[in-house]
Amino acid sequence: MDLQLRNFALSKANAIMNNLTQQQSGFLKGKKVVILGGSSGIGLATAKAAAGEDAKVVIVSSNQERVNNALKELPEGNNGYVVNLNNEQQVQDFFTKLGQFDHLVYTAGEALQLINLADVAVADAKRFFDLRYWGAFTAVKYAAQYINSDGSIVLTGGIASLRPGKGWSLGASICAAMEGFTRAMAIELAPVRVNIVSPGVVKTNLWSNMTDAEKEAMYSGIGNNLPVKRVGEAEDIAQAYLYLMRQQYGTGQMIVVDGGTVLV
Ligand SMILES: NC(=O)c1ccc[n+]([C@@H]2O[C@H](COP(=O)([O-])OP(=O)(O)OC[C@H]3O[C@@H](n4cnc5c(N)ncnc54)[C@H](OP(=O)(O)O)[C@@H]3O)[C@@H](O)[C@H]2O)c1
């Protein structure tokens, strides 16, 4: 290739890269991002990060006080609503009233029970699918028709499906079910992109049924054995949701953000 042609190819490639970078850095500006489970933890961190990029954020949880407190941490002009995501009618009514939007994020969850198969009651086991799996399923069912065609859905799993410990039958099953649901929706709802984030252990209210001492022991016990030497913060994980909203080409994919847990 002569020098002139090479320089032309290089300047063209640079122009495309600059254009893409500009598009991506301003991509969420003015976009409506709905975060179910946005009053706390990973959802709230994602809400703050999206609002920081000038997205119009709507957070949802089951508790008015927690929604109000979370809204105080977001810039003026963002909105919050109370919806019990276990209640199909409430979910349908919410999306009907909300109308058209760009990105749906589902981070609602509750503390999981770690229990061996021999000791778990089957009825209790089934109930653990309600919010994390059926809640997400219901939300996607009623939200999909309102999501703009260049928008996306980002769901939440966890590394229990890839690296379960003893007593993790429920967590592993729910996470694997969410992964399968994500791939199926990427096909069914295309061109809307559907992806999933799979976190390792993250310091959030999810662990609020433990005492502070128990939590700290768990965080340092797990963290010290990870390649990155710490457990995750909600802000670490939020970046993956933002990336999956911004990028334009990946669908049906899972991003694992776990400090290297699945490797060790
Ligand atoms: N933290 C971790 O170590 C970790 C690891 C792997 C995967 N995950 C997954 O990541 C997701 C987010 O967890 P997190 O750690 O951010 O937990 P979190 O801080 O406890 O947040 C959970 C959110 O779900 C909302 N929620 C709970 N029940 C609800 C209901 N019935 N209707 C509507 N909203 C409801 C909570 O708000 P209200 O209580 O106000 O309703 C809160 O906003 C979960 O799916 C969790 O399984 C977390």
The ligand as a Tripos MOL2 file, in Angstrom:
@<TRIPOS>MOLECULE
LIG
   48    52     1     0     0
SMALL
NO_CHARGES

@<TRIPOS>ATOM
      1 N1        -25.3290   -8.2190   45.9460 N.am      1 LIG1
      2 C1        -24.7830   -9.3360   45.4730 C.2       1 LIG1
      3 O1        -23.8220   -9.8730   46.0320 O.2       1 LIG1
      4 C2        -25.3490   -9.9620   44.2240 C.ar      1 LIG1
      5 C3        -24.6380  -11.0090   43.6240 C.ar      1 LIG1
      6 C4        -25.1370  -11.6030   42.4910 C.ar      1 LIG1
      7 C5        -26.3490  -11.1960   41.9720 C.ar      1 LIG1
      8 N2        -27.0410  -10.1880   42.5830 N.ar      1 LIG1
      9 C6        -28.3330   -9.8070   42.0200 C.3       1 LIG1
     10 O2        -28.3430   -8.4290   41.7030 O.3       1 LIG1
     11 C7        -29.6880   -7.9410   41.8200 C.3       1 LIG1
     12 C8        -29.6510   -6.6500   42.6190 C.3       1 LIG1
     13 O3        -29.2910   -6.9600   43.9270 O.3       1 LIG1
     14 P1        -28.6570   -5.8980   44.9410 P.3       1 LIG1
     15 O4        -27.4770   -6.5500   45.5040 O.co2     1 LIG1
     16 O5        -28.5640   -4.5720   44.2960 O.co2     1 LIG1
     17 O6        -29.7880   -5.9300   46.0720 O.3       1 LIG1
     18 P2        -30.5580   -4.7780   46.8720 P.3       1 LIG1
     19 O7        -29.6350   -3.6540   47.1990 O.co2     1 LIG1
     20 O8        -31.2420   -5.4710   47.9820 O.co2     1 LIG1
     21 O9        -31.6230   -4.2350   45.8120 O.3       1 LIG1
     22 C9        -32.7710   -4.9820   45.4930 C.3       1 LIG1
     23 C10       -33.8180   -4.0500   44.9060 C.3       1 LIG1
     24 O10       -34.9990   -4.8140   44.6310 O.3       1 LIG1
     25 C11       -36.1230   -4.0830   45.1250 C.3       1 LIG1
     26 N3        -37.2270   -4.9940   45.4040 N.ar      1 LIG1
     27 C12       -37.2520   -6.0440   46.2820 C.ar      1 LIG1
     28 N4        -38.4600   -6.6330   46.2840 N.ar      1 LIG1
     29 C13       -39.2160   -5.9480   45.3590 C.ar      1 LIG1
     30 C14       -40.5450   -6.0860   44.8920 C.ar      1 LIG1
     31 N5        -41.3630   -7.0640   45.3360 N.pl3     1 LIG1
     32 N6        -40.9930   -5.2020   43.9810 N.ar      1 LIG1
     33 C15       -40.1970   -4.1950   43.5280 C.ar      1 LIG1
     34 N7        -38.9140   -4.0310   43.9010 N.ar      1 LIG1
     35 C16       -38.4280   -4.9050   44.8120 C.ar      1 LIG1
     36 C17       -35.5820   -3.4160   46.3910 C.3       1 LIG1
     37 O11       -36.3630   -2.3220   46.7810 O.3       1 LIG1
     38 P3        -37.5390   -2.3940   47.9220 P.3       1 LIG1
     39 O12       -37.0290   -3.2600   49.0190 O.co2     1 LIG1
     40 O13       -37.7150   -0.9660   48.2760 O.co2     1 LIG1
     41 O14       -38.7190   -2.9670   47.2260 O.co2     1 LIG1
     42 C18       -34.2350   -2.9360   45.8630 C.3       1 LIG1
     43 O15       -34.3930   -1.7350   45.1240 O.3       1 LIG1
     44 C19       -30.5210   -9.0710   42.4370 C.3       1 LIG1
     45 O16       -31.1900   -9.7630   41.4300 O.3       1 LIG1
     46 C20       -29.4610   -9.9700   43.0310 C.3       1 LIG1
     47 O17       -29.8790  -11.2950   43.0740 O.3       1 LIG1
     48 C21       -26.5520   -9.5520   43.6870 C.ar      1 LIG1
@<TRIPOS>BOND
     1     1     2 1
     2     2     3 2
     3     2     4 1
     4     4     5 ar
     5     4    48 ar
     6     5     6 ar
     7     6     7 ar
     8     7     8 ar
     9     8     9 1
    10     8    48 ar
    11     9    10 1
    12     9    46 1
    13    10    11 1
    14    11    12 1
    15    11    44 1
    16    12    13 1
    17    13    14 1
    18    14    15 2
    19    14    16 1
    20    14    17 1
    21    17    18 1
    22    18    19 2
    23    18    20 1
    24    18    21 1
    25    21    22 1
    26    22    23 1
    27    23    24 1
    28    23    42 1
    29    24    25 1
    30    25    26 1
    31    25    36 1
    32    26    27 ar
    33    26    35 ar
    34    27    28 ar
    35    28    29 ar
    36    29    30 ar
    37    29    35 ar
    38    30    31 1
    39    30    32 ar
    40    32    33 ar
    41    33    34 ar
    42    34    35 ar
    43    36    37 1
    44    36    42 1
    45    37    38 1
    46    38    39 2
    47    38    40 1
    48    38    41 1
    49    42    43 1
    50    44    45 1
    51    44    46 1
    52    46    47 1
@<TRIPOS>SUBSTRUCTURE
     1 LIG1         1 GROUP 0 **** ****
